Each structure stands twice: as structure tokens, then as C-alpha cells.
Amino acid sequence: MKLKKITYEITALIITGFVIIIVSNWIFYTGRQINELIGERKAFLPEPTMEFGIITDSLSILKNEIKPGENISQLLGQHGLTGVTIDKLVKKCEGVFDLRRIKAGNPYTLMVTRDTSNAIQYFIYEESPLKYIIFDLRDTLAVSFGEKEVLVTMDSVVGEIKSSLWNALTTTPNGIELATEMENIYGWVVDFFGLQPGDHFGLLYEKLTVEGKPMGVGKILAASFTTSGKTFQAYYYRADSSGIAADYFDEKGQSLRRAFLKAPLKFSRISSRFSGKRYHPVLKIYRPHHGVDYAAPIGTPVFSIGAGTVLDAGFQRSGAGRFLKIRHNSTYTTVYMHLNGYAKGIKSGIRVNQGDLIAYVGRTGLATGPHLDFRVYKNGYPIDPLKMESPPAKPISPSFLKSYLTSIHQRKIIINQLGKR
């Protein structure tokens, strides 16, 4: 009897085990099928339509431009927004966005409900091709700012000098920006007033677009400039833990920056060079000319070629006219003559940095036309500014040089091809 009872218990346990296994498998496979069905359903669900970060599937979109003389009260009023609500919105904008900054011709977007009320939900004003302001006009009024996504792609350009860098790039998209950046990069090592026909360059740069529309250029990532038979390469390198700030370095990790800029102004021409004997156009006699004359229109900005202290800012009627003298260190002093005026705050005793705006080109003193007479003194003696040697800034440290060379490897391959004639 006892044996029979044990047999029944074993049989019951076996049957229970089979039931558990069957139920578990059913749950597992059923669950997997459900998950697969959910996954398939998700795969077929369409992505929501969004604009300015707002889901617009249930909204109608109206686009237009601000008309001359139109203000936000008129615009929103004609689309059904009450004066009370507009007044609340104006108060909500105080200290956040000045509604008087809304300009005629700028685009705007209205998002309204898809029913008979056509109630305005959002008003988006595009302050620029990149920036916009969202006015949330639902129950809780709110104002927020946004920026469109900027697409960054790489592009390149090559060119050959026929007269100037400026002219070589004028027919190129973003040519003015690229020419300005090139002079900023190479301003320490390339004499842009001494370029010769046949000098050539190649650039690899970031091209910026927003919604397919060009937005200018980002960084020049790499460049090659060949002048007077010598090639200067430049690679943009971001800041690292070595303490080096983001800047441009050559293929060996040497900085392109120098203690002094090559010239105190941009995009001009040399009308007279350093000479021990030059015919003076006003005095009609031969005498030394211990400077370089840069012919440029009156008002052209003049920059300090290096950091220093203003020693003198005065007027010499018989010669230099309005002039400025800067001591850079115990060795070098520079003088800027025939100025039309000084930049704001420039006076004796003021400290200036390299590249600071200090004055404007004029024709004061003994001058037949507008130009800058630029002079450099070394230990009190005049030297030719175009032949002045300038020590480089801090290079990539030896411990980070390998990392730097690795980072520029691919750009170097491209720029070597672009730099070829």
C-alpha cells in the first residue's frame, strides 16, 4: 500500500513538471511573438514630423515674412490672438527678447490647430538664418530661443597669385572670408605685400550650411602657401593638456605665430621701401627713407605688430604728421606716421597687444597722398621692417609631438596634393 502511494506521488510530480515546462515554453514563445509583433509595429510607425523642435503632425503651418512697418501686435492680432493675450506676451518678453528687434523681411512661422478655430499655438520668428525665437502661445505663454543645426563639411580650394591674395580668391565662394583667415594664419611668416605672380596656395576648410543654404566657413583645417620658392604649411590643432592653446602649427609642430606681425595693416600695397637714398616727392631731394610706405585709403585700420607700450602719440607738422611710437621691449620700437587719427583709448602710456587696432591711415605731415610710413628701430637704429627676424612662439611640446603628427597625417596627405602646382 505504501509503495502504491509513493508511485502516485512520483507520477504526480512528473506530470506537474511537464505542465510547468509546457506552460513556461508557451509563455516564452508567446511573449517573444508579442515582442516581435510590437517591434514590427514600431518599425511601421512613421517618425513624427518636427520643425523648430516642435511636433507638427496635428498642426497647420503658415510661413511668411515680416512686412515693412508691421509689429507683433498687428501680426498676431490679424490671426485671431486677443489684445489681452498679446499684452501678456509682451510682458512675458520683457528682459528676454526685445520685440522692437523684429525686422521687416525676416521670415516667421505660425503653427495653428487643424480645426475650425485655427487657434495659434506657436509663433516662430527667425532672427537670423541660424537663430530663432519660439513664442509658445498655448495656455501657458513662454518665450525660448533656438538654433538650427549647422552642417559642417570639408571643402578645398587652390589658387595662384597674379596680383594679390585678395584678387586670387574674389571669384571663389566665401573668398573674402578665406582671404581674411589666410592673412590671420600666415600674418607672421608671409609678406603679403611682397607676393609675386606664380606664388600659389591650397586650403582645406570647413564649409558651413544650414538647411542646405551656405553659412560661410568655419576653421581652415590645413593650408599650404608657396611664395618666393618657399612653402609654408599650417595645420589647425586644438588645445590639449600640454597647455598649448588651439592654434596653427607647421608640419614639424612649430608655431606659425611670431613676436611681431609682418605688416601693420591689411590688403594694401607698398609704395616705397626702406632705402639709404630716396627721392622725396615733396621736398624734391634725395635723402634716406628709413621705413616702408603702405599706400592705402584714408581711414584704413592700422594695427600694432606686437605687444608693447605707447611711448608717444603726437603731431609733427614738418614731417611725420600725426604719429604713434610703441616700445615693444628693450630692443624693438615701432613708429606709425602720417595718421588720420588714433583708435579709441590710444594715448601715451597705454599698453597694447599684438594685433590691436591703434590708428587709421591718413596723409598728415609731408605726404602727397594717403599712406602709412611704418618704421622699426632695433636698439635705437632703423632697420628694414621687411627683413626683421622675429622669434617663433611656443611649439608643440616633445611629449605631445607624436600625437600632433598623428592628428595631422591625413590632412597632410591632402594638403600636399593641393599645394602642388
Secondary structure, DSSP 4 states (H G I P E B T S, - for coil): -HHHHHHHHHHHHHHHHHHHHHHHHHHHHHHHHHHHHHHHHHHHSPPPPEETTEE-TTEEEEEEEPPTT--HHHHHHTTT--HHHHHHHHHHHTTT--GGG--TT-EEEEEEESSTT--EEEEEEESSSSEEEEEE-SSS-EEEEEEPPPEEEEEEEEEE-SS-HHHHHTTSTTHHHHHHHHHHHHTTT--TTS--TT-EEEEEEEEEEETTEEEEEEEEEEEEEEETTEEEEEEEE---TTSPPSEEE-TTS-BS-BSS-S-SSSS-EEEE--EEEEE-TTT-SEEEE-SEEEE--TT-EEE-SS-EEEEEEEEETTTTEEEEEEE-SSSEEEEEEEEEEEPTT--TT-EE-TT-EEEEEB--SS-SSSEEEEEEEETTEEE-GGG----B-----HHHHHHHHHHTHHHHHHHHHHT--
